[in-house]
């Protein structure tokens, strides 16, 4: 085996090992990014759910408060009307 073929074989080994290491690094990088993206998606989903529940509660609490005031006003009107009729 000549010196040239020995050098060529070593260069091929070095290139092949470098390529395997580079591919392993790229796969790990993509895996980490996927895990992070899943975490961000979960946090965003929870935040949106909290906001929608909060907005839902806020919307209906104002409607309930308004209806309560209307019923109280109607009740007072009925009582005063009843008192007026009693006199």
C-alpha beads as a LAMMPS data file, in Angstrom:
LAMMPS data file: protein, C-alpha beads

87 atoms
86 bonds

1 atom types
1 bond types

-500.0 500.0 xlo xhi
-500.0 500.0 ylo yhi
-500.0 500.0 zlo zhi

Masses

1 110.0

Atoms # bond

1 1 1 0.000 0.000 0.000
2 1 1 1.467 3.289 -0.999
3 1 1 1.752 6.332 1.183
4 1 1 -0.802 8.175 -0.971
5 1 1 -3.516 5.524 -0.545
6 1 1 -2.873 5.379 3.221
7 1 1 -3.347 9.159 3.513
8 1 1 -6.452 8.980 1.348
9 1 1 -7.951 6.263 3.556
10 1 1 -7.278 8.273 6.733
11 1 1 -8.869 11.355 5.189
12 1 1 -11.962 9.312 4.335
13 1 1 -12.176 8.054 7.941
14 1 1 -11.827 11.561 9.333
15 1 1 -14.482 12.905 6.944
16 1 1 -16.858 10.018 7.757
17 1 1 -16.429 10.447 11.541
18 1 1 -16.864 14.223 11.207
19 1 1 -20.011 13.713 9.170
20 1 1 -21.464 11.297 11.758
21 1 1 -20.691 13.758 14.583
22 1 1 -22.229 16.639 12.639
23 1 1 -25.399 14.641 11.932
24 1 1 -25.659 13.596 15.596
25 1 1 -25.277 17.223 16.678
26 1 1 -27.942 18.367 14.191
27 1 1 -30.384 15.675 15.333
28 1 1 -29.862 16.636 18.980
29 1 1 -30.300 20.323 18.170
30 1 1 -33.603 19.654 16.376
31 1 1 -34.752 17.489 19.304
32 1 1 -33.995 20.236 21.836
33 1 1 -35.760 22.824 19.701
34 1 1 -38.820 20.577 19.436
35 1 1 -38.953 20.148 23.221
36 1 1 -38.643 23.896 23.745
37 1 1 -41.315 24.612 21.139
38 1 1 -43.662 22.167 22.849
39 1 1 -43.067 23.936 26.166
40 1 1 -43.769 27.328 24.622
41 1 1 -46.928 25.994 22.997
42 1 1 -48.163 24.564 26.310
43 1 1 -47.494 27.832 28.123
44 1 1 -49.252 29.847 25.416
45 1 1 -52.220 27.485 25.498
46 1 1 -52.526 27.768 29.289
47 1 1 -52.260 31.557 29.136
48 1 1 -54.957 31.779 26.466
49 1 1 -57.186 29.460 28.469
50 1 1 -56.747 31.577 31.604
51 1 1 -57.513 34.770 29.681
52 1 1 -60.588 33.296 28.041
53 1 1 -61.923 32.042 31.382
54 1 1 -61.185 35.403 32.967
55 1 1 -62.929 37.247 30.118
56 1 1 -65.846 34.812 30.301
57 1 1 -66.219 35.363 34.055
58 1 1 -65.853 39.125 33.669
59 1 1 -68.449 39.274 30.895
60 1 1 -71.023 37.230 32.740
61 1 1 -70.358 38.822 36.122
62 1 1 -71.217 42.231 34.651
63 1 1 -74.345 40.790 33.041
64 1 1 -75.377 39.128 36.297
65 1 1 -74.755 42.332 38.232
66 1 1 -76.884 44.261 35.751
67 1 1 -79.693 41.713 35.941
68 1 1 -79.532 41.752 39.739
69 1 1 -79.917 45.528 39.747
70 1 1 -82.830 45.307 37.318
71 1 1 -84.567 42.698 39.480
72 1 1 -83.948 44.770 42.596
73 1 1 -85.416 47.821 40.884
74 1 1 -88.433 45.788 39.749
75 1 1 -88.867 44.430 43.238
76 1 1 -88.779 47.919 44.723
77 1 1 -91.220 49.108 42.059
78 1 1 -93.599 46.255 42.841
79 1 1 -93.380 46.889 46.586
80 1 1 -94.038 50.608 46.192
81 1 1 -96.903 49.861 43.795
82 1 1 -98.325 47.387 46.276
83 1 1 -98.049 49.951 49.102
84 1 1 -99.738 52.582 46.945
85 1 1 -102.606 50.216 46.205
86 1 1 -102.970 49.338 49.890
87 1 1 -103.487 52.970 50.868

Bonds

1 1 1 2
2 1 2 3
3 1 3 4
4 1 4 5
5 1 5 6
6 1 6 7
7 1 7 8
8 1 8 9
9 1 9 10
10 1 10 11
11 1 11 12
12 1 12 13
13 1 13 14
14 1 14 15
15 1 15 16
16 1 16 17
17 1 17 18
18 1 18 19
19 1 19 20
20 1 20 21
21 1 21 22
22 1 22 23
23 1 23 24
24 1 24 25
25 1 25 26
26 1 26 27
27 1 27 28
28 1 28 29
29 1 29 30
30 1 30 31
31 1 31 32
32 1 32 33
33 1 33 34
34 1 34 35
35 1 35 36
36 1 36 37
37 1 37 38
38 1 38 39
39 1 39 40
40 1 40 41
41 1 41 42
42 1 42 43
43 1 43 44
44 1 44 45
45 1 45 46
46 1 46 47
47 1 47 48
48 1 48 49
49 1 49 50
50 1 50 51
51 1 51 52
52 1 52 53
53 1 53 54
54 1 54 55
55 1 55 56
56 1 56 57
57 1 57 58
58 1 58 59
59 1 59 60
60 1 60 61
61 1 61 62
62 1 62 63
63 1 63 64
64 1 64 65
65 1 65 66
66 1 66 67
67 1 67 68
68 1 68 69
69 1 69 70
70 1 70 71
71 1 71 72
72 1 72 73
73 1 73 74
74 1 74 75
75 1 75 76
76 1 76 77
77 1 77 78
78 1 78 79
79 1 79 80
80 1 80 81
81 1 81 82
82 1 82 83
83 1 83 84
84 1 84 85
85 1 85 86
86 1 86 87
